[in-house]
Amino acid sequence: MARRIESLMLAGPAGKLEALLEEPEEGEPRFAALVCHPHPQHGGTMHNKVVYRVARGLRKAGAVVLRFNYRGVNLSEGEYDNVVGELLDAEAALAVVRERYPDLPWWLAGFSFGSRIVLQLAAKQPGAGRVIAVGFPAQKTVWEPFLDCTAPTVFVQSPNDEFGPKDVFERYYAQVRGEKELIWIASSDHFFAGGLDELEAAAENLARK
């Protein structure tokens, strides 16, 4: 039987949110995951290649994954709201995940701008089994709001990330409080060029632990 892929329009705080729900590659879901995309004003969508690879890696390990577009992106209604509204969008999407799969543990993952969203969402909504923050843009971010994630957090970073250079990111990471882990992916830029296969494998391995 082919795995289920469902296109959805979720009820969001600023209107409908376009979303895609995908079951695991094989078997019944072991856990549920929400994966958030990069900056909506710089071409970020739920179909971004990094977001897709992370989602696929989690599905291979047994996750049912929900990806969605923030307000104003593609078919999602509303307009960009400078992080505040996008965090509310993610909160609404997470509520759908938890309502549909109330008996499953849930994870959060996000890339770039999306990593900022999931770190804040984990603080607002305690209980995530794990947070995966991919390509955290440490050079362009005020650090303080992102130091106290309440869930075990794995940072996945390129050593050549132009928005989170290795030295800057390491200074940020040293200040992060709570349970944390750091995975470096050999790649040439913020978008993990040359390292997407390794990135996908890392997501899968994290979920199989």
N, C-alpha and C positions, 0 to 999 in steps of 0.2 A: 504494500500500500504506500502511495506517495505521501510524503510528509505534507502537513497542512501549511499553506501560506495564505494569510488573510489580509486584504487591504481594508483599512478602517478609517472612519472619520470620528475622532474622539470629541467629546464635549470639553472644550477648554475655556479658561476664564475670559478670553477675548474672542471666542468663536470656535468653530470647528478646527481640529488639528488632524492633518493627514498623518497616517501611521501605517506600519507594516508589522504584522505579528507572524513569526515563523517558529514552527516547532523544531525539536532536535532532528539531527540527521537520521538518527535511529532510535527506536524505543520511546518510552514515555518520559516526559520531562522530569529531571532530577531537581531542578531549581529554575527560577524565572529571573530574567535580567532585562533591565532598561538600559539602552545604549544611546547616548546623546551626541549630537553632531557639532562640528565646529561653527565658527562665527557666521551668523546668518547674513551679515553685511559684507562678507568677503567670500561669497560663493558656497558657504557651508550648507549641506543638506544631509538627509538621512542616507543618501546614496554615496556619500563621500567614501573613497576607497579605503581609508583607514578605519572608518566606522564599520564598513562592510566586512573587512577582514577580522576585526575584533569580534563582531557579532557571529561570524561564521565559525571562528575558533571556539567560542562559547557553545554554539549549537552542537559542534562535533563532540563536545564533552557532556552533552545532555541538557543544555539550557533551552527553554523556550524564550525567544528574544523579541522584545518590542523596540522598534526604532520609530521615530516620529520627526516631523518637521515643526520647528518653532513657529510661532505666529508670524504671518507675512511671508513664509517660505513656501514656494510652489502653491499647493492647494490649501494650505493652512490660512485661516482668516486672521485678520488683525494686522498690527504693525509692530515693527521692532520696538522694544521697550527697555533698552539699555540694561540688560541682565535681569532686572527686577521681574519683568513679565515673563521672560524666558524661563526663569526659575519656577514661576507659578505654572507654566506650561508643563515642565518636567514633573512637577508635583501632581498635576492632573493625570499625566500619562502613567506615573507610578501607581496612582490609585486604581487605575484600570487593571494594571498588572496584578496588583494584590487582590482585587475583587474577583478576577477571573481564576486566579490560582491561590486561593486562601491558605491552602495546606502546604505550599511550597516555600522554602527559603528564597529570599530575593537578594539580588546583587545590583549594583550600579556601575556603569562604565561610561566614560566620556572622553572625547578627543579634543584637545586644545581648549577653545571656549567651553566645549562640553565637559572637559575635566573640571573646570571651575564650577560649572553648574552642579555636577554630581557631588563634589566635595561639600558644597553648601547644602544640597538636598539631604545628604547623609546627616548633617548636623541638625536639620529641621525635622527629619523623619528617622529617629534612631531605630536600629534593628536590622540594617543591611548586613548580610553575611560577609560581604567584601565590597570594597570600592576599588575600581581600576581606573586610575587617572593617567591617561595617555597623552604625551606631548604637552605637559603643563607649561604654559607660557610664562615662566618665572621672570623673564626680563621685562615683561610688559604688564606685570600684575603687582598690586599692593599685597604683600604677603599675609598680613595679619589675619584676614578673614579665612585663610586657607591653612591654618596651622593646627586646628583642633577638630579634625574629623573624628566622629564618634565610632566609626567602624574600622576594622582592619583594612589598611589601605596599601595598595601596590601601585607604585609609580613606574610607568614604562616610558623610557625616554631615549631619544637619539643623541649621541654625543656631539652631533653636528647640527643640532636644532638651533636655527637662527633666532627663534623667539624664546629659547631657554637654553643658552649656551652652557656647556658642561660646568664651568666654574661658577656661574651664577646659579644654576640649578642646584649644585651641591651645597651652596650656602643656604639656599632656601630649604632644601631637604634636611639639613642639619638642625634646623629650627622646628621642624614638624614634630608635634607632640603626639604621643599615642603609638599604637602598634603600626609599624610601617615596613615596607620592603621596596627595594629599588632594582629594576631590571633595565640594563642598557641593551639596546638593539643596534647592532652595527648597521648604520644607514647614513645617507649623505645629507639629509635635511629634515625639516620639521614634519614632512609628510612621509618619512620613512622610506624614501627612494632607495631601492636596492635591498631593503630589509623587510618588505611586507610579508614574505613567507615566514620569516623568523618571528615577526610580530604576531601573526595568526597562531603559530605554534605556541608562543608564550601564553596567549590567552587560553588556548586549549589546555596547556599543561597546568596553569593556575587552577582551572576548573576541575581538573582530574585529581588534584592533590587531596 
